[in-house]
Amino acid sequence: MTVISSKEFVNNQEKYFDMALNEQVYVQRESDNAVFVISRDKKGYLKPDDDLRRAITADELLKGIHEDIHKMFAKG
């Protein structure tokens, strides 16, 4: 497992995609601790984990955005 910054990933994408063929590469954005994983397991996809279980659908995201926009304009 290798953990790198998002800036390091952007500057050396090919290197880390190649590395991900043999190990998991975690890319972390320091500003908000967001993390994504580049990996290839035997089945060719990432295994479910707690982050995936907390994920929301695009429809749920859109509904939340609409609610937030309505709240902002209601205050004004």
PDB file with SEQRES, HELIX, SHEET and CRYST1 records, atoms N, CA, C and O in Angstrom:
SEQRES   1 A   76  MET THR VAL ILE SER SER LYS GLU PHE VAL ASN ASN GLN          
SEQRES   2 A   76  GLU LYS TYR PHE ASP MET ALA LEU ASN GLU GLN VAL TYR          
SEQRES   3 A   76  VAL GLN ARG GLU SER ASP ASN ALA VAL PHE VAL ILE SER          
SEQRES   4 A   76  ARG ASP LYS LYS GLY TYR LEU LYS PRO ASP ASP ASP LEU          
SEQRES   5 A   76  ARG ARG ALA ILE THR ALA ASP GLU LEU LEU LYS GLY ILE          
SEQRES   6 A   76  HIS GLU ASP ILE HIS LYS MET PHE ALA LYS GLY                  
HELIX    1 AA1 SER A    6  ASN A   11  1                                   6    
HELIX    2 AA2 GLN A   13  MET A   19  1                                   7    
HELIX    3 AA3 ASP A   50  ARG A   53  1                                   4    
HELIX    4 AA4 ALA A   58  LYS A   75  1                                  18    
SHEET    1 AA1 3 THR A   2  SER A   5  0                                        
SHEET    2 AA1 3 VAL A  25  ARG A  29  1                                        
SHEET    3 AA1 3 ALA A  34  ILE A  38 -1                                        
CRYST1    1.000    1.000    1.000  90.00  90.00  90.00 P 1           1          
ATOM      1  N   MET A   1       0.852  -1.180   0.000  1.00  0.00           N  
ATOM      2  CA  MET A   1       0.000   0.000   0.000  1.00  0.00           C  
ATOM      3  C   MET A   1       0.891   1.234   0.000  1.00  0.00           C  
ATOM      4  O   MET A   1       1.859   1.318   0.756  1.00  0.00           O  
ATOM      5  N   THR A   2       0.555   2.178  -0.848  1.00  0.00           N  
ATOM      6  CA  THR A   2       1.268   3.445  -0.934  1.00  0.00           C  
ATOM      7  C   THR A   2       0.262   4.573  -0.762  1.00  0.00           C  
ATOM      8  O   THR A   2      -0.819   4.537  -1.349  1.00  0.00           O  
ATOM      9  N   VAL A   3       0.612   5.575   0.038  1.00  0.00           N  
ATOM     10  CA  VAL A   3      -0.241   6.747   0.234  1.00  0.00           C  
ATOM     11  C   VAL A   3       0.494   7.957  -0.322  1.00  0.00           C  
ATOM     12  O   VAL A   3       1.640   8.219   0.044  1.00  0.00           O  
ATOM     13  N   ILE A   4      -0.171   8.695  -1.210  1.00  0.00           N  
ATOM     14  CA  ILE A   4       0.453   9.866  -1.831  1.00  0.00           C  
ATOM     15  C   ILE A   4      -0.520  11.047  -1.789  1.00  0.00           C  
ATOM     16  O   ILE A   4      -1.715  10.879  -1.546  1.00  0.00           O  
ATOM     17  N   SER A   5       0.009  12.220  -2.026  1.00  0.00           N  
ATOM     18  CA  SER A   5      -0.834  13.414  -2.099  1.00  0.00           C  
ATOM     19  C   SER A   5      -1.464  13.505  -3.481  1.00  0.00           C  
ATOM     20  O   SER A   5      -0.988  12.896  -4.439  1.00  0.00           O  
ATOM     21  N   SER A   6      -2.537  14.271  -3.568  1.00  0.00           N  
ATOM     22  CA  SER A   6      -3.187  14.446  -4.863  1.00  0.00           C  
ATOM     23  C   SER A   6      -2.257  15.154  -5.846  1.00  0.00           C  
ATOM     24  O   SER A   6      -2.286  14.869  -7.043  1.00  0.00           O  
ATOM     25  N   LYS A   7      -1.438  16.071  -5.348  1.00  0.00           N  
ATOM     26  CA  LYS A   7      -0.492  16.776  -6.217  1.00  0.00           C  
ATOM     27  C   LYS A   7       0.533  15.801  -6.790  1.00  0.00           C  
ATOM     28  O   LYS A   7       0.869  15.867  -7.973  1.00  0.00           O  
ATOM     29  N   GLU A   8       1.027  14.896  -5.945  1.00  0.00           N  
ATOM     30  CA  GLU A   8       1.988  13.889  -6.410  1.00  0.00           C  
ATOM     31  C   GLU A   8       1.345  13.001  -7.469  1.00  0.00           C  
ATOM     32  O   GLU A   8       1.985  12.653  -8.461  1.00  0.00           O  
ATOM     33  N   PHE A   9       0.084  12.635  -7.264  1.00  0.00           N  
ATOM     34  CA  PHE A   9      -0.608  11.811  -8.244  1.00  0.00           C  
ATOM     35  C   PHE A   9      -0.745  12.529  -9.579  1.00  0.00           C  
ATOM     36  O   PHE A   9      -0.482  11.949 -10.632  1.00  0.00           O  
ATOM     37  N   VAL A  10      -1.158  13.788  -9.532  1.00  0.00           N  
ATOM     38  CA  VAL A  10      -1.338  14.566 -10.764  1.00  0.00           C  
ATOM     39  C   VAL A  10      -0.019  14.667 -11.526  1.00  0.00           C  
ATOM     40  O   VAL A  10      -0.002  14.569 -12.753  1.00  0.00           O  
ATOM     41  N   ASN A  11       1.065  14.857 -10.818  1.00  0.00           N  
ATOM     42  CA  ASN A  11       2.367  15.020 -11.466  1.00  0.00           C  
ATOM     43  C   ASN A  11       2.947  13.718 -12.009  1.00  0.00           C  
ATOM     44  O   ASN A  11       3.801  13.744 -12.895  1.00  0.00           O  
ATOM     45  N   ASN A  12       2.486  12.564 -11.480  1.00  0.00           N  
ATOM     46  CA  ASN A  12       3.083  11.277 -11.863  1.00  0.00           C  
ATOM     47  C   ASN A  12       2.024  10.195 -12.039  1.00  0.00           C  
ATOM     48  O   ASN A  12       2.175   9.091 -11.518  1.00  0.00           O  
ATOM     49  N   GLN A  13       0.960  10.502 -12.766  1.00  0.00           N  
ATOM     50  CA  GLN A  13      -0.161   9.579 -12.901  1.00  0.00           C  
ATOM     51  C   GLN A  13       0.251   8.216 -13.461  1.00  0.00           C  
ATOM     52  O   GLN A  13      -0.138   7.180 -12.922  1.00  0.00           O  
ATOM     53  N   GLU A  14       1.013   8.215 -14.509  1.00  0.00           N  
ATOM     54  CA  GLU A  14       1.392   6.950 -15.140  1.00  0.00           C  
ATOM     55  C   GLU A  14       2.123   6.039 -14.157  1.00  0.00           C  
ATOM     56  O   GLU A  14       1.861   4.837 -14.100  1.00  0.00           O  
ATOM     57  N   LYS A  15       3.023   6.610 -13.397  1.00  0.00           N  
ATOM     58  CA  LYS A  15       3.783   5.851 -12.401  1.00  0.00           C  
ATOM     59  C   LYS A  15       2.848   5.163 -11.415  1.00  0.00           C  
ATOM     60  O   LYS A  15       3.025   3.982 -11.115  1.00  0.00           O  
ATOM     61  N   TYR A  16       1.843   5.897 -10.903  1.00  0.00           N  
ATOM     62  CA  TYR A  16       0.974   5.332  -9.882  1.00  0.00           C  
ATOM     63  C   TYR A  16      -0.068   4.380 -10.447  1.00  0.00           C  
ATOM     64  O   TYR A  16      -0.471   3.443  -9.758  1.00  0.00           O  
ATOM     65  N   PHE A  17      -0.519   4.593 -11.687  1.00  0.00           N  
ATOM     66  CA  PHE A  17      -1.398   3.617 -12.312  1.00  0.00           C  
ATOM     67  C   PHE A  17      -0.651   2.302 -12.537  1.00  0.00           C  
ATOM     68  O   PHE A  17      -1.215   1.226 -12.339  1.00  0.00           O  
ATOM     69  N   ASP A  18       0.609   2.386 -12.948  1.00  0.00           N  
ATOM     70  CA  ASP A  18       1.414   1.177 -13.106  1.00  0.00           C  
ATOM     71  C   ASP A  18       1.627   0.490 -11.760  1.00  0.00           C  
ATOM     72  O   ASP A  18       1.555  -0.736 -11.670  1.00  0.00           O  
ATOM     73  N   MET A  19       1.885   1.266 -10.727  1.00  0.00           N  
ATOM     74  CA  MET A  19       2.093   0.719  -9.387  1.00  0.00           C  
ATOM     75  C   MET A  19       0.826   0.009  -8.900  1.00  0.00           C  
ATOM     76  O   MET A  19       0.910  -1.001  -8.201  1.00  0.00           O  
ATOM     77  N   ALA A  20      -0.335   0.532  -9.264  1.00  0.00           N  
ATOM     78  CA  ALA A  20      -1.608  -0.020  -8.804  1.00  0.00           C  
ATOM     79  C   ALA A  20      -1.888  -1.406  -9.381  1.00  0.00           C  
ATOM     80  O   ALA A  20      -2.806  -2.087  -8.923  1.00  0.00           O  
ATOM     81  N   LEU A  21      -1.126  -1.826 -10.360  1.00  0.00           N  
ATOM     82  CA  LEU A  21      -1.277  -3.180 -10.881  1.00  0.00           C  
ATOM     83  C   LEU A  21      -0.840  -4.207  -9.841  1.00  0.00           C  
ATOM     84  O   LEU A  21      -1.284  -5.354  -9.879  1.00  0.00           O  
ATOM     85  N   ASN A  22       0.030  -3.802  -8.911  1.00  0.00           N  
ATOM     86  CA  ASN A  22       0.581  -4.727  -7.928  1.00  0.00           C  
ATOM     87  C   ASN A  22       0.210  -4.409  -6.484  1.00  0.00           C  
ATOM     88  O   ASN A  22       0.333  -5.271  -5.614  1.00  0.00           O  
ATOM     89  N   GLU A  23      -0.238  -3.199  -6.219  1.00  0.00           N  
ATOM     90  CA  GLU A  23      -0.588  -2.814  -4.853  1.00  0.00           C  
ATOM     91  C   GLU A  23      -1.622  -1.695  -4.884  1.00  0.00           C  
ATOM     92  O   GLU A  23      -1.820  -1.046  -5.912  1.00  0.00           O  
ATOM     93  N   GLN A  24      -2.276  -1.476  -3.752  1.00  0.00           N  
ATOM     94  CA  GLN A  24      -3.232  -0.384  -3.665  1.00  0.00           C  
ATOM     95  C   GLN A  24      -2.483   0.934  -3.491  1.00  0.00           C  
ATOM     96  O   GLN A  24      -1.520   1.024  -2.730  1.00  0.00           O  
ATOM     97  N   VAL A  25      -2.946   1.950  -4.209  1.00  0.00           N  
ATOM     98  CA  VAL A  25      -2.377   3.290  -4.086  1.00  0.00           C  
ATOM     99  C   VAL A  25      -3.487   4.202  -3.580  1.00  0.00           C  
ATOM    100  O   VAL A  25      -4.526   4.349  -4.223  1.00  0.00           O  
ATOM    101  N   TYR A  26      -3.258   4.810  -2.426  1.00  0.00           N  
ATOM    102  CA  TYR A  26      -4.230   5.727  -1.823  1.00  0.00           C  
ATOM    103  C   TYR A  26      -3.803   7.145  -2.143  1.00  0.00           C  
ATOM    104  O   TYR A  26      -2.667   7.533  -1.870  1.00  0.00           O  
ATOM    105  N   VAL A  27      -4.708   7.918  -2.720  1.00  0.00           N  
ATOM    106  CA  VAL A  27      -4.439   9.315  -3.056  1.00  0.00           C  
ATOM    107  C   VAL A  27      -5.253  10.168  -2.095  1.00  0.00           C  
ATOM    108  O   VAL A  27      -6.481  10.083  -2.060  1.00  0.00           O  
ATOM    109  N   GLN A  28      -4.556  10.992  -1.316  1.00  0.00           N  
ATOM    110  CA  GLN A  28      -5.223  11.771  -0.276  1.00  0.00           C  
ATOM    111  C   GLN A  28      -5.093  13.256  -0.569  1.00  0.00           C  
ATOM    112  O   GLN A  28      -4.008  13.760  -0.860  1.00  0.00           O  
ATOM    113  N   ARG A  29      -6.229  13.944  -0.485  1.00  0.00           N  
ATOM    114  CA  ARG A  29      -6.244  15.399  -0.626  1.00  0.00           C  
ATOM    115  C   ARG A  29      -6.175  15.977   0.785  1.00  0.00           C  
ATOM    116  O   ARG A  29      -7.051  15.714   1.609  1.00  0.00           O  
ATOM    117  N   GLU A  30      -5.157  16.747   1.059  1.00  0.00           N  
ATOM    118  CA  GLU A  30      -4.907  17.237   2.409  1.00  0.00           C  
ATOM    119  C   GLU A  30      -5.951  18.224   2.898  1.00  0.00           C  
ATOM    120  O   GLU A  30      -6.206  18.294   4.100  1.00  0.00           O  
ATOM    121  N   SER A  31      -6.561  18.985   2.007  1.00  0.00           N  
ATOM    122  CA  SER A  31      -7.479  20.038   2.429  1.00  0.00           C  
ATOM    123  C   SER A  31      -8.707  19.503   3.168  1.00  0.00           C  
ATOM    124  O   SER A  31      -9.231  20.175   4.056  1.00  0.00           O  
ATOM    125  N   ASP A  32      -9.172  18.305   2.811  1.00  0.00           N  
ATOM    126  CA  ASP A  32     -10.364  17.773   3.472  1.00  0.00           C  
ATOM    127  C   ASP A  32     -10.268  16.272   3.762  1.00  0.00           C  
ATOM    128  O   ASP A  32     -11.270  15.627   4.069  1.00  0.00           O  
ATOM    129  N   ASN A  33      -9.066  15.732   3.660  1.00  0.00           N  
ATOM    130  CA  ASN A  33      -8.815  14.313   3.919  1.00  0.00           C  
ATOM    131  C   ASN A  33      -9.599  13.378   3.004  1.00  0.00           C  
ATOM    132  O   ASN A  33      -9.781  12.207   3.339  1.00  0.00           O  
ATOM    133  N   ALA A  34     -10.064  13.868   1.859  1.00  0.00           N  
ATOM    134  CA  ALA A  34     -10.718  12.991   0.898  1.00  0.00           C  
ATOM    135  C   ALA A  34      -9.675  12.017   0.361  1.00  0.00           C  
ATOM    136  O   ALA A  34      -8.530  12.391   0.108  1.00  0.00           O  
ATOM    137  N   VAL A  35     -10.084  10.773   0.194  1.00  0.00           N  
ATOM    138  CA  VAL A  35      -9.156   9.738  -0.257  1.00  0.00           C  
ATOM    139  C   VAL A  35      -9.813   8.938  -1.371  1.00  0.00           C  
ATOM    140  O   VAL A  35     -11.003   8.629  -1.302  1.00  0.00           O  
ATOM    141  N   PHE A  36      -9.039   8.604  -2.395  1.00  0.00           N  
ATOM    142  CA  PHE A  36      -9.523   7.608  -3.335  1.00  0.00           C  
ATOM    143  C   PHE A  36      -8.431   6.584  -3.546  1.00  0.00           C  
ATOM    144  O   PHE A  36      -7.254   6.861  -3.316  1.00  0.00           O  
ATOM    145  N   VAL A  37      -8.818   5.406  -3.983  1.00  0.00           N  
ATOM    146  CA  VAL A  37      -7.900   4.280  -4.081  1.00  0.00           C  
ATOM    147  C   VAL A  37      -7.807   3.843  -5.533  1.00  0.00           C  
ATOM    148  O   VAL A  37      -8.812   3.714  -6.231  1.00  0.00           O  
ATOM    149  N   ILE A  38      -6.580   3.621  -5.964  1.00  0.00           N  
ATOM    150  CA  ILE A  38      -6.345   3.032  -7.273  1.00  0.00           C  
ATOM    151  C   ILE A  38      -5.891   1.608  -6.989  1.00  0.00           C  
ATOM    152  O   ILE A  38      -4.887   1.399  -6.308  1.00  0.00           O  
ATOM    153  N   SER A  39      -6.616   0.638  -7.502  1.00  0.00           N  
ATOM    154  CA  SER A  39      -6.300  -0.742  -7.145  1.00  0.00           C  
ATOM    155  C   SER A  39      -6.799  -1.692  -8.218  1.00  0.00           C  
ATOM    156  O   SER A  39      -7.746  -1.394  -8.944  1.00  0.00           O  
ATOM    157  N   ARG A  40      -6.154  -2.824  -8.302  1.00  0.00           N  
ATOM    158  CA  ARG A  40      -6.669  -3.905  -9.136  1.00  0.00           C  
ATOM    159  C   ARG A  40      -6.518  -5.187  -8.341  1.00  0.00           C  
ATOM    160  O   ARG A  40      -5.411  -5.706  -8.197  1.00  0.00           O  
ATOM    161  N   ASP A  41      -7.626  -5.702  -7.824  1.00  0.00           N  
ATOM    162  CA  ASP A  41      -7.542  -6.975  -7.122  1.00  0.00           C  
ATOM    163  C   ASP A  41      -7.784  -8.093  -8.134  1.00  0.00           C  
ATOM    164  O   ASP A  41      -7.922  -7.831  -9.329  1.00  0.00           O  
ATOM    165  N   LYS A  42      -7.833  -9.299  -7.672  1.00  0.00           N  
ATOM    166  CA  LYS A  42      -7.955 -10.447  -8.574  1.00  0.00           C  
ATOM    167  C   LYS A  42      -9.218 -10.411  -9.420  1.00  0.00           C  
ATOM    168  O   LYS A  42      -9.245 -10.959 -10.522  1.00  0.00           O  
ATOM    169  N   LYS A  43     -10.273  -9.763  -8.907  1.00  0.00           N  
ATOM    170  CA  LYS A  43     -11.525  -9.683  -9.649  1.00  0.00           C  
ATOM    171  C   LYS A  43     -11.602  -8.433 -10.511  1.00  0.00           C  
ATOM    172  O   LYS A  43     -12.530  -8.295 -11.308  1.00  0.00           O  
ATOM    173  N   GLY A  44     -10.651  -7.521 -10.370  1.00  0.00           N  
ATOM    174  CA  GLY A  44     -10.625  -6.338 -11.207  1.00  0.00           C  
ATOM    175  C   GLY A  44     -11.454  -5.172 -10.698  1.00  0.00           C  
ATOM    176  O   GLY A  44     -11.671  -4.213 -11.438  1.00  0.00           O  
ATOM    177  N   TYR A  45     -11.929  -5.226  -9.444  1.00  0.00           N  
ATOM    178  CA  TYR A  45     -12.684  -4.114  -8.896  1.00  0.00           C  
ATOM    179  C   TYR A  45     -12.356  -3.959  -7.414  1.00  0.00           C  
ATOM    180  O   TYR A  45     -11.774  -4.851  -6.798  1.00  0.00           O  
ATOM    181  N   LEU A  46     -12.735  -2.823  -6.858  1.00  0.00           N  
ATOM    182  CA  LEU A  46     -12.484  -2.560  -5.446  1.00  0.00           C  
ATOM    183  C   LEU A  46     -13.464  -3.328  -4.577  1.00  0.00           C  
ATOM    184  O   LEU A  46     -14.628  -3.506  -4.937  1.00  0.00           O  
ATOM    185  N   LYS A  47     -12.982  -3.776  -3.440  1.00  0.00           N  
ATOM    186  CA  LYS A  47     -13.850  -4.456  -2.489  1.00  0.00           C  
ATOM    187  C   LYS A  47     -14.666  -3.427  -1.724  1.00  0.00           C  
ATOM    188  O   LYS A  47     -14.148  -2.357  -1.403  1.00  0.00           O  
ATOM    189  N   PRO A  48     -15.943  -3.722  -1.420  1.00  0.00           N  
ATOM    190  CA  PRO A  48     -16.760  -2.777  -0.651  1.00  0.00           C  
ATOM    191  C   PRO A  48     -16.136  -2.507   0.714  1.00  0.00           C  
ATOM    192  O   PRO A  48     -15.560  -3.402   1.332  1.00  0.00           O  
ATOM    193  N   ASP A  49     -16.254  -1.292   1.168  1.00  0.00           N  
ATOM    194  CA  ASP A  49     -15.756  -0.925   2.484  1.00  0.00           C  
ATOM    195  C   ASP A  49     -16.717   0.078   3.109  1.00  0.00           C  
ATOM    196  O   ASP A  49     -17.760   0.382   2.528  1.00  0.00           O  
ATOM    197  N   ASP A  50     -16.378   0.593   4.281  1.00  0.00           N  
ATOM    198  CA  ASP A  50     -17.264   1.515   4.979  1.00  0.00           C  
ATOM    199  C   ASP A  50     -17.524   2.780   4.168  1.00  0.00           C  
ATOM    200  O   ASP A  50     -18.639   3.302   4.198  1.00  0.00           O  
ATOM    201  N   ASP A  51     -16.521   3.289   3.440  1.00  0.00           N  
ATOM    202  CA  ASP A  51     -16.729   4.487   2.631  1.00  0.00           C  
ATOM    203  C   ASP A  51     -17.770   4.231   1.546  1.00  0.00           C  
ATOM    204  O   ASP A  51     -18.631   5.076   1.300  1.00  0.00           O  
ATOM    205  N   LEU A  52     -17.696   3.086   0.907  1.00  0.00           N  
ATOM    206  CA  LEU A  52     -18.659   2.755  -0.136  1.00  0.00           C  
ATOM    207  C   LEU A  52     -20.074   2.617   0.443  1.00  0.00           C  
ATOM    208  O   LEU A  52     -21.049   3.025  -0.187  1.00  0.00           O  
ATOM    209  N   ARG A  53     -20.175   2.047   1.632  1.00  0.00           N  
ATOM    210  CA  ARG A  53     -21.489   1.887   2.263  1.00  0.00           C  
ATOM    211  C   ARG A  53     -22.122   3.231   2.606  1.00  0.00           C  
ATOM    212  O   ARG A  53     -23.347   3.334   2.670  1.00  0.00           O  
ATOM    213  N   ARG A  54     -21.302   4.271   2.829  1.00  0.00           N  
ATOM    214  CA  ARG A  54     -21.821   5.601   3.156  1.00  0.00           C  
ATOM    215  C   ARG A  54     -22.138   6.415   1.908  1.00  0.00           C  
ATOM    216  O   ARG A  54     -22.685   7.512   2.015  1.00  0.00           O  
ATOM    217  N   ALA A  55     -21.810   5.906   0.746  1.00  0.00           N  
ATOM    218  CA  ALA A  55     -21.998   6.650  -0.499  1.00  0.00           C  
ATOM    219  C   ALA A  55     -23.483   6.916  -0.755  1.00  0.00           C  
ATOM    220  O   ALA A  55     -24.353   6.168  -0.308  1.00  0.00           O  
ATOM    221  N   ILE A  56     -23.744   7.988  -1.479  1.00  0.00           N  
ATOM    222  CA  ILE A  56     -25.118   8.312  -1.862  1.00  0.00           C  
ATOM    223  C   ILE A  56     -25.222   8.293  -3.384  1.00  0.00           C  
ATOM    224  O   ILE A  56     -24.221   8.380  -4.095  1.00  0.00           O  
ATOM    225  N   THR A  57     -26.435   8.179  -3.852  1.00  0.00           N  
ATOM    226  CA  THR A  57     -26.645   8.180  -5.299  1.00  0.00           C  
ATOM    227  C   THR A  57     -26.623   9.614  -5.825  1.00  0.00           C  
ATOM    228  O   THR A  57     -26.684  10.571  -5.053  1.00  0.00           O  
ATOM    229  N   ALA A  58     -26.534   9.745  -7.132  1.00  0.00           N  
ATOM    230  CA  ALA A  58     -26.564  11.070  -7.759  1.00  0.00           C  
ATOM    231  C   ALA A  58     -27.907  11.754  -7.489  1.00  0.00           C  
ATOM    232  O   ALA A  58     -27.956  12.968  -7.291  1.00  0.00           O  
ATOM    233  N   ASP A  59     -28.990  10.983  -7.481  1.00  0.00           N  
ATOM    234  CA  ASP A  59     -30.315  11.560  -7.194  1.00  0.00           C  
ATOM    235  C   ASP A  59     -30.386  12.098  -5.770  1.00  0.00           C  
ATOM    236  O   ASP A  59     -30.955  13.164  -5.536  1.00  0.00           O  
ATOM    237  N   GLU A  60     -29.814  11.368  -4.819  1.00  0.00           N  
ATOM    238  CA  GLU A  60     -29.801  11.829  -3.430  1.00  0.00           C  
ATOM    239  C   GLU A  60     -28.970  13.103  -3.293  1.00  0.00           C  
ATOM    240  O   GLU A  60     -29.347  14.020  -2.563  1.00  0.00           O  
ATOM    241  N   LEU A  61     -27.853  13.156  -3.990  1.00  0.00           N  
ATOM    242  CA  LEU A  61     -27.009  14.351  -3.979  1.00  0.00           C  
ATOM    243  C   LEU A  61     -27.760  15.542  -4.553  1.00  0.00           C  
ATOM    244  O   LEU A  61     -27.756  16.623  -3.963  1.00  0.00           O  
ATOM    245  N   LEU A  62     -28.402  15.353  -5.693  1.00  0.00           N  
ATOM    246  CA  LEU A  62     -29.146  16.427  -6.342  1.00  0.00           C  
ATOM    247  C   LEU A  62     -30.281  16.937  -5.451  1.00  0.00           C  
ATOM    248  O   LEU A  62     -30.505  18.144  -5.365  1.00  0.00           O  
ATOM    249  N   LYS A  63     -30.987  16.035  -4.798  1.00  0.00           N  
ATOM    250  CA  LYS A  63     -32.059  16.431  -3.885  1.00  0.00           C  
ATOM    251  C   LYS A  63     -31.506  17.287  -2.751  1.00  0.00           C  
ATOM    252  O   LYS A  63     -32.100  18.306  -2.398  1.00  0.00           O  
ATOM    253  N   GLY A  64     -30.371  16.880  -2.176  1.00  0.00           N  
ATOM    254  CA  GLY A  64     -29.751  17.653  -1.099  1.00  0.00           C  
ATOM    255  C   GLY A  64     -29.297  19.025  -1.551  1.00  0.00           C  
ATOM    256  O   GLY A  64     -29.421  19.998  -0.808  1.00  0.00           O  
ATOM    257  N   ILE A  65     -28.773  19.112  -2.761  1.00  0.00           N  
ATOM    258  CA  ILE A  65     -28.329  20.400  -3.311  1.00  0.00           C  
ATOM    259  C   ILE A  65     -29.530  21.329  -3.489  1.00  0.00           C  
ATOM    260  O   ILE A  65     -29.471  22.506  -3.134  1.00  0.00           O  
ATOM    261  N   HIS A  66     -30.612  20.794  -4.037  1.00  0.00           N  
ATOM    262  CA  HIS A  66     -31.824  21.601  -4.225  1.00  0.00           C  
ATOM    263  C   HIS A  66     -32.336  22.129  -2.886  1.00  0.00           C  
ATOM    264  O   HIS A  66     -32.706  23.298  -2.774  1.00  0.00           O  
ATOM    265  N   GLU A  67     -32.354  21.260  -1.867  1.00  0.00           N  
ATOM    266  CA  GLU A  67     -32.812  21.681  -0.541  1.00  0.00           C  
ATOM    267  C   GLU A  67     -31.924  22.797   0.015  1.00  0.00           C  
ATOM    268  O   GLU A  67     -32.421  23.767   0.589  1.00  0.00           O  
ATOM    269  N   ASP A  68     -30.600  22.652  -0.161  1.00  0.00           N  
ATOM    270  CA  ASP A  68     -29.680  23.688   0.320  1.00  0.00           C  
ATOM    271  C   ASP A  68     -29.879  25.012  -0.393  1.00  0.00           C  
ATOM    272  O   ASP A  68     -29.816  26.070   0.235  1.00  0.00           O  
ATOM    273  N   ILE A  69     -30.117  24.967  -1.692  1.00  0.00           N  
ATOM    274  CA  ILE A  69     -30.348  26.198  -2.474  1.00  0.00           C  
ATOM    275  C   ILE A  69     -31.629  26.883  -2.006  1.00  0.00           C  
ATOM    276  O   ILE A  69     -31.664  28.102  -1.841  1.00  0.00           O  
ATOM    277  N   HIS A  70     -32.674  26.097  -1.797  1.00  0.00           N  
ATOM    278  CA  HIS A  70     -33.942  26.673  -1.320  1.00  0.00           C  
ATOM    279  C   HIS A  70     -33.764  27.328   0.044  1.00  0.00           C  
ATOM    280  O   HIS A  70     -34.336  28.388   0.294  1.00  0.00           O  
ATOM    281  N   LYS A  71     -32.989  26.722   0.923  1.00  0.00           N  
ATOM    282  CA  LYS A  71     -32.735  27.280   2.255  1.00  0.00           C  
ATOM    283  C   LYS A  71     -31.968  28.603   2.147  1.00  0.00           C  
ATOM    284  O   LYS A  71     -32.256  29.551   2.878  1.00  0.00           O  
ATOM    285  N   MET A  72     -30.986  28.666   1.227  1.00  0.00           N  
ATOM    286  CA  MET A  72     -30.195  29.888   1.067  1.00  0.00           C  
ATOM    287  C   MET A  72     -31.071  31.045   0.607  1.00  0.00           C  
ATOM    288  O   MET A  72     -30.948  32.159   1.117  1.00  0.00           O  
ATOM    289  N   PHE A  73     -31.951  30.786  -0.351  1.00  0.00           N  
ATOM    290  CA  PHE A  73     -32.812  31.849  -0.868  1.00  0.00           C  
ATOM    291  C   PHE A  73     -33.921  32.218   0.115  1.00  0.00           C  
ATOM    292  O   PHE A  73     -34.388  33.357   0.114  1.00  0.00           O  
ATOM    293  N   ALA A  74     -34.339  31.290   0.936  1.00  0.00           N  
ATOM    294  CA  ALA A  74     -35.377  31.565   1.925  1.00  0.00           C  
ATOM    295  C   ALA A  74     -34.876  32.512   3.003  1.00  0.00           C  
ATOM    296  O   ALA A  74     -35.661  33.271   3.571  1.00  0.00           O  
ATOM    297  N   LYS A  75     -33.587  32.478   3.292  1.00  0.00           N  
ATOM    298  CA  LYS A  75     -32.993  33.348   4.295  1.00  0.00           C  
ATOM    299  C   LYS A  75     -32.883  34.791   3.805  1.00  0.00           C  
ATOM    300  O   LYS A  75     -32.975  35.733   4.593  1.00  0.00           O  
ATOM    301  N   GLY A  76     -32.687  34.951   2.505  1.00  0.00           N  
ATOM    302  CA  GLY A  76     -32.416  36.260   1.902  1.00  0.00           C  
ATOM    303  C   GLY A  76     -33.601  37.102   1.861  1.00  0.00           C  
ATOM    304  O   GLY A  76     -33.536  38.235   1.382  1.00  0.00           O  
TER     305      GLY A  76                                                      
END                                                                             
